[in-house]
Amino acid sequence: MRGALSETLVIDLSRLLPGPYCSMILADHGARVIAVEDRRFAADALPELSHINRNKEHMTLNLKSDQGLAVFRTLAKKADVLIEGFRPGVAKRLGIDYDQISRINPGIVYCSVTGYGQTGPLRGQAGHDINFLGASGLLSLIGFKGGPPCIPGIQMGDLAGGLYAAVGILLALFTREKTGRGQYVDVSMTDALESMAPLAAGYLWAEGRPPARGDWQLSHRYACYNVYETADGRHITVGALEQRFWERLCRYFGVPEYAPLQFDDTCRDALIDFFQNAFHQKTRDEWMEIFQDEDVCVGGVMGLDEALHSPAARQRSLLPDPANLPDGCGHQVGPALKLSETPPQIRSAPPGFGQHTHAILAELGYDERQIAQMEAEGAV
């Protein structure tokens, strides 16, 4: 079955999470993705991230060698998309920056994913997800009132950067259909994070101050939008933000008089205490069963294992049965996007490091003697 990006060739020079997450999305939707790494990084591969290399091929190249660079340029001439995650300036020193690659392939969509972008005072700084969260202002919003900023349990900057890279690449490919020209896509993970705070930014501009950590409308300040512990030490979520949901919740617990007090700051602590005591009377699963048909925006805080193995995840194909996947795939988090005419697919297992080097070199026209010589010289 053809995917939306069938016959699109993507070369992915990035490593770890942001770029490979982007190329996984493209690969799931039919793109041919060739991941390219220096063989000296083989020992650094994280087994926890191997699954995001599904549907890809993998080859080794030493871009600091003349022969390795020549192979890469031959590959780049054929590519529709190139993804890289080097610090600004590195690609130029290697001779593979957008200016140089676009001369040999004017139609290429070249995407750079970095922590702080290609311009600005932070462009050359090293960093990881926590640094980008801090620089974006988002980390200051996460945590409890009176406590320190809290590191999220997922890599928000890496994932936001990967998603924005995928969107930018698709926009550039769409434009190329009209103009015939490729373009450069500059993705900053910090920019991506900042763009994901429209409500907090709106609060800043409307109120003249940023939201207080753990103490504003959508962060623990009011009873109608909060997290409560249950009898079994688990937690339940209440998102009764609209008045009608809040009124139904109050009626269920026999306190209709609380309905007009939803955002009354003079009694908000008393309301939170009431609902905390109320939710302590039953287990999480008992509350979930009670409220599943009540239409009041109440749900359970699920463990990751519970969420991935839930009926909803199975029905939405977010946890495909390994028996129905290609050999070697193991467990996979399924594609999130569902397209009716060109659905995504998991076509192949994550490759071994350098698994497709010989096959790709042969495809480019190199014979066994040349490949053996390149291996001996450390070019691949």
LUMFIDO-324319 format. One record per residue (C-alpha): residue in one letter; chain; x, y, z. Coordinates in steps of 0.5 Angstrom, whole numbers. Example, Ala and Ser with C-alpha at 12.3 -4.5 7.8 and 13.67 -1.06 7.14 Angstrom:
2
PT type mol    px    py    pz
PT    a   A    25    -9    16
PT    s   A    27    -2    14
// end
This chain:
380
PT type mol    px    py    pz
PT    m   A     0     0     0
PT    r   A     3     7    -2
PT    g   A     4    12     4
PT    a   A     3    19     3
PT    l   A    11    20     2
PT    s   A    12    14    -3
PT    e   A    18    15    -7
PT    t   A    21    21    -3
PT    l   A    28    20    -1
PT    v   A    30    22     6
PT    i   A    37    22     8
PT    d   A    38    23    16
PT    l   A    44    25    19
PT    s   A    42    27    26
PT    r   A    42    22    32
PT    l   A    39    21    39
PT    l   A    31    23    39
PT    p   A    29    30    35
PT    g   A    31    29    28
PT    p   A    30    21    28
PT    y   A    23    22    31
PT    c   A    22    27    25
PT    s   A    25    22    20
PT    m   A    20    16    23
PT    i   A    14    20    22
PT    l   A    16    21    15
PT    a   A    18    14    14
PT    d   A    12    11    17
PT    h   A     8    15    12
PT    g   A    12    12     6
PT    a   A    18    16     5
PT    r   A    25    12     4
PT    v   A    29    14    10
PT    i   A    37    13    10
PT    a   A    40    14    17
PT    v   A    47    16    16
PT    e   A    52    16    22
PT    d   A    60    15    23
PT    r   A    61     8    25
PT    r   A    65    11    31
PT    f   A    58    12    34
PT    a   A    56     5    34
PT    a   A    57     4    41
PT    d   A    53    10    43
PT    a   A    47     8    40
PT    l   A    41     8    46
PT    p   A    37     1    46
PT    e   A    31     5    49
PT    l   A    31     9    42
PT    s   A    32     3    37
PT    h   A    24     3    36
PT    i   A    24    10    33
PT    n   A    29     7    27
PT    r   A    23     3    24
PT    n   A    22     3    17
PT    k   A    29     6    16
PT    e   A    35     4    13
PT    h   A    42     5    16
PT    m   A    49     6    13
PT    t   A    56     8    16
PT    l   A    60    14    13
PT    n   A    66    18    15
PT    l   A    64    25    12
PT    k   A    71    27    14
PT    s   A    74    23     9
PT    d   A    74    25     2
PT    q   A    71    18    -1
PT    g   A    66    18     5
PT    l   A    64    26     3
PT    a   A    64    24    -5
PT    v   A    59    18    -3
PT    f   A    55    23     1
PT    r   A    54    28    -5
PT    t   A    52    22    -9
PT    l   A    47    20    -5
PT    a   A    45    28    -3
PT    k   A    44    29   -11
PT    k   A    38    24   -11
PT    a   A    35    26    -4
PT    d   A    29    30    -3
PT    v   A    30    31     4
PT    l   A    36    32     8
PT    i   A    36    32    16
PT    e   A    42    34    20
PT    g   A    42    36    28
PT    f   A    50    39    28
PT    r   A    51    45    32
PT    p   A    51    51    27
PT    g   A    57    51    23
PT    v   A    59    44    23
PT    a   A    55    42    17
PT    k   A    59    48    13
PT    r   A    66    45    16
PT    l   A    64    38    13
PT    g   A    62    41     6
PT    i   A    55    39     7
PT    d   A    51    45     9
PT    y   A    45    48     5
PT    d   A    49    52     0
PT    q   A    54    47    -2
PT    i   A    48    41    -2
PT    s   A    43    46    -6
PT    r   A    48    47   -11
PT    i   A    48    40   -13
PT    n   A    41    39   -12
PT    p   A    37    45   -12
PT    g   A    30    42   -11
PT    i   A    33    39    -4
PT    v   A    29    41     3
PT    y   A    35    41     8
PT    c   A    32    41    15
PT    s   A    37    43    21
PT    v   A    34    41    28
PT    t   A    38    45    33
PT    g   A    37    47    41
PT    y   A    37    55    39
PT    g   A    37    55    32
PT    q   A    42    58    27
PT    t   A    42    65    29
PT    g   A    42    69    36
PT    p   A    46    69    42
PT    l   A    45    62    44
PT    r   A    46    59    37
PT    g   A    53    56    39
PT    q   A    51    53    46
PT    a   A    51    46    48
PT    g   A    45    44    51
PT    h   A    40    38    52
PT    d   A    32    38    53
PT    i   A    32    41    60
PT    n   A    37    47    58
PT    f   A    32    48    52
PT    l   A    26    48    57
PT    g   A    29    53    61
PT    a   A    31    58    56
PT    s   A    24    57    53
PT    g   A    20    59    60
PT    l   A    16    53    60
PT    l   A    20    50    65
PT    s   A    19    56    70
PT    l   A    11    54    69
PT    i   A    12    47    71
PT    g   A    11    44    78
PT    f   A     8    46    85
PT    k   A     6    52    88
PT    g   A    12    54    92
PT    g   A    17    49    90
PT    p   A    22    49    84
PT    p   A    21    48    77
PT    c   A    20    40    76
PT    i   A    23    37    70
PT    p   A    18    33    66
PT    g   A    18    26    65
PT    i   A    18    26    57
PT    q   A    23    30    53
PT    m   A    19    36    51
PT    g   A    24    40    47
PT    d   A    26    34    43
PT    l   A    19    32    41
PT    a   A    17    39    39
PT    g   A    23    40    35
PT    g   A    22    33    31
PT    l   A    15    35    30
PT    y   A    16    42    28
PT    a   A    22    39    23
PT    a   A    16    34    20
PT    v   A    11    40    19
PT    g   A    17    44    16
PT    i   A    19    39    11
PT    l   A    12    38     9
PT    l   A    11    45     8
PT    a   A    17    46     4
PT    l   A    16    39     0
PT    f   A     9    42    -2
PT    t   A    12    49    -4
PT    r   A    17    45    -8
PT    e   A    11    42   -12
PT    k   A     9    49   -14
PT    t   A    16    52   -15
PT    g   A    20    46   -17
PT    r   A    25    49   -12
PT    g   A    27    46    -5
PT    q   A    29    51     1
PT    y   A    32    51     8
PT    v   A    28    49    14
PT    d   A    31    52    21
PT    v   A    28    49    27
PT    s   A    30    51    34
PT    m   A    27    46    39
PT    t   A    27    53    44
PT    d   A    23    56    39
PT    a   A    18    50    38
PT    l   A    17    50    46
PT    e   A    16    57    46
PT    s   A    11    57    41
PT    m   A     7    52    45
PT    a   A     5    57    50
PT    p   A     0    61    47
PT    l   A    -5    61    53
PT    a   A     1    62    58
PT    a   A     3    68    53
PT    g   A    -4    71    53
PT    y   A    -4    71    60
PT    l   A     2    75    61
PT    w   A     0    80    56
PT    a   A    -7    80    59
PT    e   A    -5    81    66
PT    g   A     2    84    66
PT    r   A     5    78    69
PT    p   A     7    71    67
PT    p   A     2    65    70
PT    a   A     5    63    77
PT    r   A     8    56    77
PT    g   A     3    51    80
PT    d   A    -2    57    82
PT    w   A    -6    59    76
PT    q   A   -13    57    72
PT    l   A   -10    51    69
PT    s   A    -5    49    74
PT    h   A    -8    47    81
PT    r   A   -11    54    83
PT    y   A   -18    51    82
PT    a   A   -22    45    84
PT    c   A   -25    45    77
PT    y   A   -18    43    74
PT    n   A   -14    39    79
PT    v   A   -11    32    80
PT    y   A   -14    29    86
PT    e   A   -11    23    90
PT    t   A   -16    17    91
PT    a   A   -17    11    96
PT    d   A   -12     7    93
PT    g   A    -6    12    93
PT    r   A    -7    13    85
PT    h   A   -10    20    82
PT    i   A   -16    22    78
PT    t   A   -16    28    74
PT    v   A   -22    33    74
PT    g   A   -22    38    68
PT    a   A   -29    41    69
PT    l   A   -27    48    66
PT    e   A   -34    49    63
PT    q   A   -39    51    67
PT    r   A   -44    46    65
PT    f   A   -39    41    67
PT    w   A   -37    44    74
PT    e   A   -45    44    75
PT    r   A   -46    37    74
PT    l   A   -40    35    78
PT    c   A   -42    39    84
PT    r   A   -49    36    83
PT    y   A   -46    29    83
PT    f   A   -43    30    90
PT    g   A   -49    34    93
PT    v   A   -46    41    93
PT    p   A   -50    45    88
PT    e   A   -48    51    92
PT    y   A   -41    50    90
PT    a   A   -43    51    82
PT    p   A   -43    59    83
PT    l   A   -36    59    86
PT    q   A   -32    56    81
PT    f   A   -27    61    80
PT    d   A   -28    65    87
PT    d   A   -21    66    90
PT    t   A   -24    67    97
PT    c   A   -26    60    98
PT    r   A   -22    56    93
PT    d   A   -18    52    98
PT    a   A   -24    50   101
PT    l   A   -27    47    95
PT    i   A   -20    44    93
PT    d   A   -20    40   100
PT    f   A   -28    38    99
PT    f   A   -26    35    93
PT    q   A   -20    32    95
PT    n   A   -24    29   101
PT    a   A   -29    26    97
PT    f   A   -25    23    92
PT    h   A   -21    19    97
PT    q   A   -27    15    99
PT    k   A   -26    11    93
PT    t   A   -21     8    88
PT    r   A   -19    11    82
PT    d   A   -22     5    78
PT    e   A   -28     6    82
PT    w   A   -29    13    80
PT    m   A   -27    12    73
PT    e   A   -33     7    72
PT    i   A   -38    12    76
PT    f   A   -36    18    71
PT    q   A   -35    14    65
PT    d   A   -42    16    62
PT    e   A   -43    23    67
PT    d   A   -40    27    62
PT    v   A   -36    32    67
PT    c   A   -29    31    64
PT    v   A   -26    26    70
PT    g   A   -21    21    68
PT    g   A   -16    17    71
PT    v   A    -8    18    71
PT    m   A    -6    12    68
PT    g   A     1     9    68
PT    l   A     5     9    62
PT    d   A     4     1    62
PT    e   A    -3     2    63
PT    a   A    -4     7    58
PT    l   A     0     3    52
PT    h   A    -4    -3    54
PT    s   A   -11     0    54
PT    p   A   -17    -2    50
PT    a   A   -17     5    47
PT    a   A    -9     4    45
PT    r   A   -11    -2    42
PT    q   A   -17     0    38
PT    r   A   -13     6    36
PT    s   A    -7     2    34
PT    l   A    -2     5    38
PT    l   A     0    -1    41
PT    p   A     0    -6    35
PT    d   A     1   -14    37
PT    p   A     8   -15    35
PT    a   A     6   -22    32
PT    n   A     2   -17    27
PT    l   A     9   -13    25
PT    p   A    15   -15    21
PT    d   A    20   -20    24
PT    g   A    25   -16    29
PT    c   A    20   -10    30
PT    g   A    18   -12    38
PT    h   A    14    -7    41
PT    q   A    12    -1    38
PT    v   A     8     5    39
PT    g   A     4     6    33
PT    p   A     3    12    28
PT    a   A    -1    17    31
PT    l   A    -3    20    25
PT    k   A    -9    16    21
PT    l   A   -10    18    14
PT    s   A   -16    14    10
PT    e   A   -13    14     3
PT    t   A    -5    13     5
PT    p   A    -5    10    12
PT    p   A     2    10    15
PT    q   A     5     3    16
PT    i   A    10    -1    20
PT    r   A    14    -4    14
PT    s   A    21    -6    17
PT    a   A    24    -7    24
PT    p   A    29    -2    26
PT    p   A    36    -4    22
PT    g   A    42    -6    25
PT    f   A    48     0    26
PT    g   A    51     0    18
PT    q   A    46    -6    16
PT    h   A    45    -3     9
PT    t   A    52     0     8
PT    h   A    54    -5     3
PT    a   A    47    -5    -1
PT    i   A    46     3    -1
PT    l   A    54     3    -4
PT    a   A    52    -2    -9
PT    e   A    46     2   -11
PT    l   A    50     8   -12
PT    g   A    54     4   -17
PT    y   A    60     2   -13
PT    d   A    63    -5   -14
PT    e   A    65   -10    -8
PT    r   A    73    -8    -9
PT    q   A    71    -1    -8
PT    i   A    67    -2    -2
PT    a   A    72    -6     1
PT    q   A    77    -1     0
PT    m   A    73     4     3
PT    e   A    72     0     9
PT    a   A    80    -1    10
PT    e   A    81     6     9
PT    g   A    75     8    14
PT    a   A    71    12     9
PT    v   A    65     8    11
// end
